[in-house]
Amino acid sequence: MSLQSLALIANWPVPTAAAAVVRADGTVVGTQGPGQHRFAIASVTKPLAAYAALVAYEEGAIELDEPAGPPGSTVRHLLAHTSGLAFDEHRVTSAPGERRLYSNAGFEVLGDHIAKAAEMPFAEYLRQAVLEPLGMTATTLDGSPAKDGVSTVEDLVRFAAELQAPRLLDPRTVAEAMTVQYPGTKGVLPGYGHRSPNDWGLGFEIRDSKSPHWTGSSSSPRTFGHFGQSGTFLWVDPVAGAACVALTDRAFGPWAIEAWTPFTDAVLAELGA
């Protein structure tokens, strides 16, 4: 089965685009574009970093509720964007757990915390804990664990399959990561404005009833994932039983807001979701 809906990316106003859809059993049901092309994935780096953090938790290197970041903050706060750290600055703007302040700085603090606990650079820990076991040989982290990943559709499809049927983690840990942390927390969803609530799991945004949203209008409330400012996204819809990765080399903007939702709706319709 090859999804015709993926061909819609050919109409996107971007120099290069690639996309794929994968089922929970790892079956790739459709691809479009250069699957081995390496793209800067921007904030789609965060789910990879979060998964490495969860491996560190299961290995006993860290605890989710141990102190990390500003006073009163924990690893859980950092993963859920509720540490109080500003967006791109290492300064505190609110008390932990008070607001959903989407924070690159928070993920950088998280990376440093794990690096210290694991006694190796975070990029190396990510490689050993997540990338290598999943065969993601084209994926690298060259800088911030918040936004400096480089990957391919073929690699991220492997990760998307892992999210649906975990092999590296206990499924209960993954279920916790996809569960709303600090329910009712308000905040800004980058590119889409203030949301109340602005639901987030452990490193993964949870769609719930947000509208408009970067996923589809027909995406289930249980859909989770992340998008990046480099024009990239990865979503998993447990109700549809599938995940989708789309990577481009044009910065997120009005073009993406206009293109992504009908694209996802077309994919879900073709999947019969």
N, C-alpha and C positions, 0 to 999 in steps of 0.2 A: 504494500500500500504506500503510495506516495501522495502526500497532501498537496493538492493544487493551491490551497490557500497560501502556502508559503511563497508562491510566486509573486505575491503582492509586494514583497520587498524590492522587486525590480523597479517598482514605481516610486520608491522612496527617494527624496532629493538628497542622496548621499553618494560620495565617490565609490565606496565599497560596502557591501552588506552581505551577511551570511546568517542563516537561521536553521534550526532543526527542532524537531519534536521527538521526545523519547517517553516510552512507557515505563512503568515501575519495574518491569522485568528486564529493562535495559534495551528493549527493542526500539530501534530508531525507525519511526514510522514516516519520516519525511525530512528531506534536507533541501536547502537552496543556497547557492552561492559557494564561495571558497571556504570549505570547512577547515582547512589547515592554515588559513591566513591568521597571523597573530595581530590581535587588536589590543589597544589599551582599553581596559575594562572599567576604569574609574571605580566607582563605589560598588560595583559587582565584586570587587575585591573583598568587601566586608563579610559576605557570607562564607567565603573561604577562610578568612581569618577567624570568624566565629566558630567554624567547624574545628579548626585547630585548637581553639580554646576549649571546646568540649572534649576533644581527645585528651588535652592536658588535664582536664577535670577527671575524666575516667581513669587516667593513669595515676591520679593522686598527686600530680605536681602542683595543682591549685585547687581551691574550693570556690564554688560559685558565690558564696556569701562571705568570703574573706575580704578584709580591707584592701582596696585598690583605688587609686585616684585621689580626689579631694577628700578632706575629712568627712567621715560618715558614709562615703561611697564604697561600693563593693565591686567585684568582678561582674556580678549580675547587673548592677546599675550601668556599668560601662557598656556591656553588651546590649542593654535595652535603651540606650540613649537617655538615661535619667540620672547621670552622675552629677549634673549641674555644670559641666564644662561647656564652654562656648563652642560654636561651630568649628572654627578653624584656629582658635587661639587657646593656649593653655592657661585660661583664666576662668574662675568660677563665677557663674551668673545667677545661680539659684541653688537651693538646698537639694541634696540627693532625694530622688523620688518625687519631687514636686512638679516638674514639668518634663515633657518629652523634647529635650533640646538635642536635635540631631547633631552629632558631634564627630568630626574627623579626629579632633584632638583626643576624644575619649578612646577611640580605637588605637591611636598611637600610644597612649598610656597603657592600654591593655596589652599591646604588643611588647612593650618594655617590661611589663609585669611578668608575662609568660617567659620572655627571654631570660630574665633573672632566675625564675623558678626552674627552667629547663637547662640553664647554664649553656645556652647557645643562642646565636642571633635568631630573631623571630622568623626571618625568611627561611632559614635552614630548618627550624622546627616545623614550619608549614610544609616544607618539601618532604620531610621525613614522615610527618604525621598524616598528611592528606594527599599531597600531589603524587608522590611516588607510589603509595599503595593503590591509588586509583588509576595509575597509568597516565597521569596528566603530564606527560613529558615536555609539552610545549609551553607550559605555564610557568611563569616566574614572578617573583615579587622583588622589585628593584626600588625599594624605598618604603613609603608609608603603608602600613597594613590597612589603612582606611581607603586608599585610592590608587596605589601604584602597581597593581597587578597587570600582567599582560597574558592573554590566553587566546584560545581558538574555540570555535563552536564545537569541534570534535572533543576537545578536552572538557569543556563545560557540560556537554551532554553526559559524560561519565559522572560528573559531580551531581547533575540533576537526577540521574538514575539512583545514585547513592542516597540522595535526600528522600527518595520515594521508598527505597528498600535498603535500609542501612546495613552495611557490612563492617564499617569501621567503628561504629558506635552502637550501644544498646538502643533499640528502638524507643525505649522509654525516655532516654536522654534527648533524642531527636524530637519526640512528641512534646517534651518540655520546651524545647527551643521554638516550637511552632505554637506555643500557648502564650496568650497575652500576659505580659509582665507588667505589673503595676496598672491594673485595669482602671479605665476612666481618665488616664493622664492625657492632658491636652498638649498640643504642640503643632509645629509647622512641618508639613510634608514638603520637602524641597521641590520647587517647581510647580506645586499645586496649592500652596497656601495653608492657612490655619485649619486644623482638623480637631474636632472634639467629639469623641476621643481620637487620639492619634495612636492606634494600636500597633504594638511592636512585640516581637518575641525576643529570643536571645540572638541578636544579630540579623534577624529576618523581619522584614515588614510584613504585617498581616493585613490583608485587604479589608475584611469585615464589610462595613456598609459605606466606606469612603466613596464619595462621588463629587466631581469626576476623579478618575484614577488612571494610573498608567497601564493597568491591566485592562481586561474587557468589561463592558457593561454587563455581560453575561457570565463573567468569572464568579465562581462561588465565593461566599464570604470566607471560606477556609483557605483560599488561595494565599500563598506566601512567596516571598522572593525579594528581589532588589533590582533597582535600575541605577545606571551610572550616568554621570554628566558627559561621558564620551559618546552617548547615544547607544547605550547597551542595556540589555535587561535579561533577567532569568526569572521565570515564575514557575511554580508548581501548583497545580490545581488538583487536590486529592479527590474531589468529586468527579472530575473528568478522568482521573487516573492517568494523567500525563503532565509533562513539563515542557516548557518551550524556552529556547535560548535564541536571542537575536543580538548580533553585534554589528556595529557600524563604525565608521571613522569620521562622523560628523557630530559636533557637540549637541547635546540635548537642547531643545528649544521648541518653539511653536510647531515646527514641522513634526516633531516626535509626538507631541500632545495630540495632533491631528491624525497621525498615521497609526500609532500603536494600538489604540482601542479598537478600531474597526478590524485591524489585522488579527488581534487576539480573538475577537468575536467570530471572525471567519474561521480561524483554526478550531475553536471550540465547536462551532456548528458542524464542521466537517468531521470532527471526532465523534459527533453525536452527543455531545455533552449538553 
